[in-house]
Amino acid sequence: MTIRGAFFLAAALAMTVSACSGDDDSTVSPTDFATAHSQDAHSVVVSVQEIEEGVGMLTGDSFNSPSALASFDGVVNDAQSSFDKVHNVLLEAAKPKGVEDGEVEMWSATDELSHAMKSLRAYVDDQKPSDIADYKTHWDQGRAWWNQAVEKVWGETSIPAPSIPNAPSAPPPT
């Protein structure tokens, strides 16, 4: 092995040890996290409210009306884009120190909400009752996890938690 090769091997080994050593530069205070992600959290809450308003308007016969469903499709697409954007932001975000699992739960919640939108979009396309059942399952789970997560993270701050109104309670951890 050349000196140059040994140098690169030593540098690579040092970077690997540093990355695995427990030095955690990827955390911030819960207050800094809440401040940095307040707009993201707000967009999730607003998107949830818009979907709930739209679903509320699609009751009875209009829920099976192709024209009503088509006009609702844009709202669903916008909400899914919002959930996916926040999901991706959280994937790359620094974790709130001491409540890292809260950020992971927020990420999981946005994944559930996005999955609910995929199911709702499938219903708009083909009106299968199974798509509505799938939507409701993921929708309830995502909203419950969201509130549980933001209450955990924002609860460590003096900032009010961006909770989703009327969301079901999350089941206790198993």
Backbone as CSV, one residue per row, in Angstrom:
resi,resn,N_x,N_y,N_z,CA_x,CA_y,CA_z,C_x,C_y,C_z
1,MET,0.851,-1.181,0.000,0.000,0.000,0.000,0.886,1.230,0.000
2,THR,0.531,2.174,-0.818,1.304,3.405,-0.911,0.963,4.306,0.275
3,ILE,1.781,5.303,0.476,1.523,6.274,1.537,0.215,7.001,1.251
4,ARG,0.006,7.316,-0.009,-1.227,8.010,-0.397,-2.450,7.132,-0.099
5,GLY,-2.373,5.846,-0.435,-3.468,4.910,-0.166,-3.718,4.776,1.324
6,ALA,-2.646,4.712,2.109,-2.777,4.599,3.564,-3.421,5.858,4.137
7,PHE,-3.063,7.017,3.590,-3.644,8.274,4.045,-5.152,8.285,3.799
8,PHE,-5.570,7.901,2.573,-6.996,7.884,2.252,-7.748,6.866,3.104
9,LEU,-7.123,5.711,3.358,-7.747,4.702,4.203,-7.911,5.237,5.627
10,ALA,-6.886,5.910,6.143,-6.964,6.477,7.489,-8.023,7.575,7.558
11,ALA,-8.099,8.397,6.514,-9.107,9.473,6.493,-10.510,8.880,6.447
12,ALA,-10.713,7.864,5.627,-12.031,7.220,5.543,-12.399,6.572,6.874
13,LEU,-11.425,5.926,7.511,-11.676,5.302,8.809,-12.014,6.346,9.859
14,ALA,-11.332,7.476,9.838,-11.606,8.545,10.805,-13.008,9.112,10.598
15,MET,-13.417,9.282,9.343,-14.769,9.796,9.087,-15.817,8.789,9.550
16,THR,-15.573,7.504,9.347,-16.520,6.479,9.769,-16.631,6.450,11.283
17,VAL,-15.497,6.507,11.977,-15.518,6.505,13.437,-16.225,7.750,13.954
18,SER,-15.958,8.902,13.339,-16.614,10.139,13.755,-18.120,10.052,13.555
19,ALA,-18.548,9.491,12.450,-19.984,9.387,12.167,-20.683,8.443,13.137
20,CYS,-19.970,7.448,13.625,-20.580,6.451,14.508,-20.291,6.698,15.977
21,SER,-19.565,7.770,16.300,-19.095,7.951,17.665,-20.125,8.511,18.619
22,GLY,-21.277,8.890,18.111,-22.289,9.432,19.016,-22.296,10.944,19.044
23,ASP,-21.317,11.593,18.381,-21.384,13.045,18.257,-22.621,13.349,17.449
24,ASP,-23.545,14.094,18.036,-24.814,14.296,17.347,-25.023,15.751,17.038
25,ASP,-24.512,16.147,15.874,-24.714,17.516,15.419,-26.056,17.667,14.733
26,SER,-26.837,16.597,14.654,-28.097,16.655,13.914,-29.283,16.861,14.844
27,THR,-29.043,17.412,16.029,-30.153,17.738,16.918,-30.156,19.240,17.196
28,VAL,-31.355,19.724,17.467,-31.549,21.121,17.847,-32.487,21.130,19.046
29,SER,-32.601,22.254,19.678,-33.530,22.335,20.809,-34.955,22.178,20.280
30,PRO,-35.873,21.669,21.109,-37.268,21.573,20.673,-37.836,22.925,20.221
31,THR,-37.433,24.012,20.889,-37.914,25.339,20.501,-37.416,25.714,19.116
32,ASP,-36.130,25.445,18.844,-35.591,25.738,17.514,-36.275,24.875,16.453
33,PHE,-36.531,23.610,16.784,-37.229,22.726,15.847,-38.636,23.248,15.567
34,ALA,-39.362,23.581,16.627,-40.738,24.067,16.475,-40.784,25.361,15.667
35,THR,-39.833,26.245,15.919,-39.776,27.503,15.182,-39.452,27.256,13.707
36,ALA,-38.474,26.396,13.461,-38.051,26.120,12.088,-39.141,25.417,11.280
37,HIS,-39.982,24.642,11.943,-40.973,23.834,11.226,-42.409,24.286,11.472
38,SER,-42.586,25.488,11.982,-43.948,25.957,12.252,-44.754,26.084,10.967
39,GLN,-44.133,26.562,9.888,-44.851,26.699,8.611,-45.194,25.332,8.032
40,ASP,-44.273,24.376,8.153,-44.545,23.009,7.686,-45.727,22.423,8.456
41,ALA,-45.696,22.581,9.762,-46.774,22.044,10.600,-48.102,22.712,10.263
42,HIS,-48.065,24.013,10.055,-49.284,24.746,9.700,-49.858,24.231,8.378
43,SER,-48.995,23.945,7.407,-49.485,23.467,6.116,-50.150,22.101,6.244
44,VAL,-49.670,21.260,7.158,-50.312,19.963,7.396,-51.706,20.183,7.970
45,VAL,-51.810,21.031,8.985,-53.101,21.283,9.628,-54.095,21.872,8.630
46,VAL,-53.665,22.833,7.831,-54.548,23.463,6.849,-54.990,22.439,5.796
47,SER,-54.069,21.624,5.324,-54.421,20.609,4.325,-55.428,19.607,4.883
48,VAL,-55.244,19.209,6.128,-56.204,18.296,6.761,-57.580,18.954,6.804
49,GLN,-57.632,20.210,7.220,-58.919,20.902,7.303,-59.583,21.022,5.934
50,GLU,-58.794,21.282,4.888,-59.361,21.402,3.539,-59.924,20.063,3.064
51,ILE,-59.227,18.975,3.353,-59.729,17.652,2.965,-61.008,17.340,3.733
52,GLU,-61.016,17.635,5.025,-62.214,17.340,5.811,-63.411,18.164,5.335
53,GLU,-63.182,19.413,4.962,-64.272,20.229,4.414,-64.774,19.632,3.098
54,GLY,-63.842,19.221,2.245,-64.217,18.644,0.964,-64.963,17.332,1.102
55,VAL,-64.486,16.480,1.991,-65.169,15.201,2.221,-66.542,15.462,2.823
56,GLY,-66.635,16.461,3.699,-67.919,16.812,4.302,-68.933,17.281,3.272
57,MET,-68.445,17.925,2.217,-69.350,18.389,1.157,-69.755,17.249,0.226
58,LEU,-68.972,16.193,0.220,-69.266,15.050,-0.649,-70.054,13.994,0.118
59,THR,-71.225,14.351,0.531,-72.060,13.393,1.260,-73.182,12.897,0.368
60,GLY,-73.690,11.752,0.704,-74.841,11.206,-0.027,-74.534,10.987,-1.486
61,ASP,-75.437,11.443,-2.346,-75.308,11.220,-3.790,-74.093,11.919,-4.391
62,SER,-73.712,13.060,-3.856,-72.588,13.780,-4.451,-71.283,13.006,-4.270
63,PHE,-71.230,12.115,-3.277,-70.021,11.328,-3.061,-69.805,10.355,-4.218
64,ASN,-70.846,10.083,-4.966,-70.730,9.197,-6.119,-70.849,9.949,-7.438
65,SER,-70.939,11.260,-7.394,-71.070,12.074,-8.592,-69.694,12.296,-9.227
66,PRO,-69.500,11.844,-10.466,-68.195,12.037,-11.112,-67.765,13.506,-11.189
67,SER,-68.702,14.418,-11.425,-68.305,15.830,-11.531,-67.889,16.387,-10.172
68,ALA,-68.592,16.012,-9.120,-68.214,16.478,-7.773,-66.866,15.895,-7.371
69,LEU,-66.661,14.625,-7.686,-65.386,13.991,-7.357,-64.241,14.610,-8.151
70,ALA,-64.479,14.927,-9.406,-63.431,15.524,-10.230,-63.014,16.887,-9.693
71,SER,-63.980,17.679,-9.229,-63.627,18.994,-8.693,-62.879,18.869,-7.370
72,PHE,-63.137,17.803,-6.641,-62.461,17.558,-5.370,-61.042,17.024,-5.579
73,ASP,-60.766,16.454,-6.745,-59.472,15.842,-7.028,-58.321,16.830,-6.868
74,GLY,-58.529,18.092,-7.260,-57.476,19.092,-7.108,-57.121,19.352,-5.657
75,VAL,-58.118,19.359,-4.801,-57.877,19.542,-3.361,-57.064,18.368,-2.822
76,VAL,-57.408,17.176,-3.260,-56.688,15.970,-2.821,-55.238,16.025,-3.297
77,ASN,-55.039,16.418,-4.554,-53.671,16.519,-5.080,-52.850,17.544,-4.305
78,ASP,-53.445,18.692,-4.010,-52.736,19.718,-3.247,-52.372,19.225,-1.846
79,ALA,-53.306,18.542,-1.201,-53.039,18.029,0.148,-51.933,16.989,0.112
80,GLN,-51.989,16.091,-0.859,-50.950,15.069,-0.941,-49.590,15.717,-1.183
81,SER,-49.534,16.724,-2.038,-48.271,17.437,-2.271,-47.755,18.069,-0.979
82,SER,-48.654,18.656,-0.212,-48.273,19.275,1.057,-47.732,18.234,2.034
83,PHE,-48.436,17.117,2.164,-47.988,16.060,3.084,-46.641,15.487,2.643
84,ASP,-46.492,15.270,1.334,-45.231,14.723,0.827,-44.078,15.700,1.040
85,LYS,-44.335,16.994,0.841,-43.288,17.999,1.037,-42.819,18.007,2.488
86,VAL,-43.765,18.030,3.409,-43.398,18.041,4.829,-42.708,16.736,5.201
87,HIS,-43.184,15.633,4.665,-42.566,14.325,4.902,-41.078,14.364,4.511
88,ASN,-40.790,14.924,3.327,-39.408,15.001,2.856,-38.576,15.983,3.668
89,VAL,-39.166,17.093,4.075,-38.449,18.061,4.911,-38.057,17.410,6.240
90,LEU,-38.992,16.683,6.841,-38.714,16.042,8.133,-37.659,14.951,8.015
91,LEU,-37.602,14.302,6.870,-36.602,13.266,6.646,-35.195,13.829,6.768
92,GLU,-35.019,15.054,6.310,-33.700,15.697,6.307,-33.461,16.596,7.517
93,ALA,-34.476,16.825,8.322,-34.381,17.817,9.400,-33.549,17.322,10.581
94,ALA,-32.941,18.287,11.251,-32.297,17.991,12.534,-33.398,17.601,13.524
95,LYS,-33.093,16.684,14.405,-34.079,16.171,15.349,-34.153,17.072,16.586
96,PRO,-35.343,17.184,17.196,-35.453,17.973,18.425,-34.855,17.189,19.597
97,LYS,-33.821,17.733,20.177,-33.069,17.051,21.235,-33.974,16.670,22.417
98,GLY,-33.901,15.423,22.787,-34.673,14.923,23.925,-36.027,14.361,23.533
99,VAL,-36.516,14.731,22.365,-37.804,14.209,21.884,-37.683,13.828,20.400
100,GLU,-36.548,13.176,20.081,-36.288,12.788,18.700,-37.402,11.911,18.144
101,ASP,-37.982,11.078,19.009,-39.051,10.190,18.538,-40.289,10.983,18.108
102,GLY,-40.467,12.173,18.637,-41.584,13.021,18.217,-41.456,13.428,16.763
103,GLU,-40.244,13.748,16.339,-40.020,14.105,14.940,-40.248,12.893,14.043
104,VAL,-39.818,11.724,14.484,-40.031,10.493,13.717,-41.534,10.210,13.606
105,GLU,-42.271,10.454,14.679,-43.725,10.257,14.639,-44.393,11.257,13.690
106,MET,-43.886,12.489,13.628,-44.420,13.463,12.669,-44.186,12.965,11.248
107,TRP,-42.993,12.450,11.004,-42.652,11.912,9.697,-43.589,10.753,9.349
108,SER,-43.816,9.856,10.294,-44.722,8.720,10.063,-46.150,9.196,9.833
109,ALA,-46.545,10.218,10.552,-47.905,10.750,10.395,-48.107,11.309,8.992
110,THR,-47.120,12.055,8.480,-47.272,12.595,7.131,-47.289,11.481,6.095
111,ASP,-46.598,10.396,6.372,-46.647,9.239,5.478,-48.053,8.638,5.462
112,GLU,-48.665,8.509,6.622,-50.036,7.984,6.708,-51.027,8.913,6.013
113,LEU,-50.864,10.213,6.215,-51.765,11.170,5.572,-51.621,11.131,4.049
114,SER,-50.395,10.994,3.578,-50.168,10.887,2.141,-50.790,9.599,1.594
115,HIS,-50.638,8.510,2.342,-51.254,7.243,1.924,-52.778,7.389,1.862
116,ALA,-53.341,8.098,2.810,-54.788,8.343,2.799,-55.191,9.090,1.531
117,MET,-54.365,10.048,1.107,-54.681,10.797,-0.106,-54.616,9.894,-1.336
118,LYS,-53.654,8.979,-1.363,-53.577,8.029,-2.482,-54.846,7.183,-2.547
119,SER,-55.329,6.769,-1.390,-56.564,5.975,-1.349,-57.759,6.812,-1.780
120,LEU,-57.787,8.061,-1.354,-58.892,8.939,-1.740,-58.855,9.217,-3.249
121,ARG,-57.657,9.413,-3.785,-57.529,9.607,-5.226,-57.976,8.357,-5.984
122,ALA,-57.654,7.180,-5.455,-58.104,5.929,-6.086,-59.628,5.874,-6.078
123,TYR,-60.240,6.331,-4.987,-61.705,6.354,-4.929,-62.280,7.321,-5.965
124,VAL,-61.652,8.476,-6.108,-62.112,9.439,-7.102,-62.080,8.796,-8.494
125,ASP,-61.068,7.971,-8.744,-60.924,7.337,-10.055,-61.921,6.205,-10.298
126,ASP,-62.192,5.387,-9.272,-62.995,4.188,-9.550,-64.141,3.909,-8.581
127,GLN,-64.313,4.715,-7.557,-65.412,4.612,-6.585,-65.538,3.231,-5.930
128,LYS,-64.418,2.589,-5.625,-64.463,1.315,-4.904,-64.604,1.590,-3.411
129,PRO,-65.575,0.958,-2.740,-65.732,1.143,-1.298,-64.467,0.785,-0.505
130,SER,-63.685,-0.158,-1.001,-62.458,-0.535,-0.282,-61.468,0.627,-0.230
131,ASP,-61.476,1.502,-1.240,-60.592,2.673,-1.231,-60.995,3.653,-0.134
132,ILE,-62.290,3.800,0.089,-62.762,4.684,1.161,-62.392,4.097,2.522
133,ALA,-62.527,2.803,2.672,-62.150,2.154,3.939,-60.656,2.350,4.198
134,ASP,-59.844,2.183,3.166,-58.403,2.372,3.302,-58.083,3.828,3.641
135,TYR,-58.756,4.751,2.970,-58.583,6.175,3.257,-58.868,6.461,4.724
136,LYS,-60.004,5.985,5.218,-60.395,6.283,6.605,-59.385,5.732,7.604
137,THR,-58.901,4.526,7.351,-57.916,3.926,8.261,-56.653,4.772,8.332
138,HIS,-56.080,5.104,7.177,-54.837,5.880,7.155,-55.057,7.319,7.603
139,TRP,-56.207,7.874,7.292,-56.538,9.237,7.686,-56.602,9.352,9.209
140,ASP,-57.329,8.446,9.829,-57.441,8.484,11.294,-56.095,8.248,11.954
141,GLN,-55.339,7.281,11.463,-54.019,6.979,12.026,-53.087,8.176,11.867
142,GLY,-53.053,8.763,10.680,-52.160,9.899,10.447,-52.489,11.092,11.320
143,ARG,-53.773,11.416,11.462,-54.170,12.552,12.295,-53.848,12.287,13.768
144,ALA,-54.102,11.076,14.211,-53.810,10.732,15.615,-52.307,10.803,15.887
145,TRP,-51.510,10.222,15.003,-50.057,10.260,15.189,-49.534,11.686,15.119
146,TRP,-50.096,12.500,14.212,-49.649,13.887,14.103,-49.823,14.603,15.441
147,ASN,-51.022,14.517,15.993,-51.270,15.222,17.252,-50.394,14.697,18.370
148,GLN,-50.235,13.399,18.440,-49.376,12.821,19.480,-47.957,13.359,19.335
149,ALA,-47.462,13.429,18.113,-46.090,13.876,17.873,-45.894,15.353,18.173
150,VAL,-46.781,16.205,17.644,-46.578,17.641,17.866,-46.791,18.005,19.328
151,GLU,-47.665,17.306,20.003,-47.834,17.580,21.433,-46.584,17.182,22.203
152,LYS,-45.918,16.134,21.754,-44.674,15.706,22.401,-43.568,16.742,22.169
153,VAL,-43.371,17.154,20.925,-42.287,18.084,20.603,-42.610,19.491,21.081
154,TRP,-43.756,20.032,20.688,-44.116,21.402,21.054,-44.370,21.508,22.560
155,GLY,-44.694,20.398,23.204,-44.892,20.401,24.653,-43.627,20.757,25.419
156,GLU,-42.482,20.631,24.761,-41.202,20.995,25.376,-40.874,22.473,25.165
157,THR,-41.802,23.202,24.536,-41.581,24.618,24.232,-42.716,25.438,24.841
158,SER,-42.639,26.717,24.645,-43.748,27.582,25.057,-44.645,27.925,23.872
159,ILE,-44.410,27.263,22.740,-45.168,27.518,21.511,-46.367,26.566,21.479
160,PRO,-47.561,27.059,21.177,-48.723,26.162,21.097,-48.533,25.107,20.005
161,ALA,-48.921,23.887,20.309,-48.777,22.771,19.362,-49.735,22.938,18.188
162,PRO,-49.254,22.703,16.963,-50.114,22.779,15.780,-50.919,21.489,15.610
163,SER,-51.898,21.319,16.474,-52.694,20.089,16.493,-53.821,20.152,15.480
164,ILE,-54.246,18.985,15.064,-55.365,18.851,14.141,-56.639,18.747,14.973
165,PRO,-57.586,19.661,14.783,-58.828,19.607,15.561,-59.611,18.322,15.254
166,ASN,-60.249,17.802,16.256,-61.140,16.642,16.138,-60.464,15.372,15.662
167,ALA,-59.167,15.264,15.826,-58.461,14.044,15.446,-58.685,12.977,16.524
168,PRO,-58.694,11.716,16.131,-58.832,10.660,17.139,-57.574,10.594,17.998
169,SER,-57.696,10.004,19.151,-56.528,9.802,20.013,-55.684,8.668,19.455
170,ALA,-54.379,8.819,19.622,-53.469,7.762,19.193,-53.529,6.628,20.210
171,PRO,-53.419,5.396,19.736,-53.385,4.286,20.681,-52.121,4.364,21.515
172,PRO,-52.157,3.828,22.728,-50.953,3.849,23.545,-49.855,3.002,22.889
173,PRO,-48.588,3.377,23.094,-47.497,2.593,22.517,-47.515,1.166,23.040
174,THR,-47.134,0.240,22.183,-47.106,-1.157,22.612,-45.696,-1.622,22.857
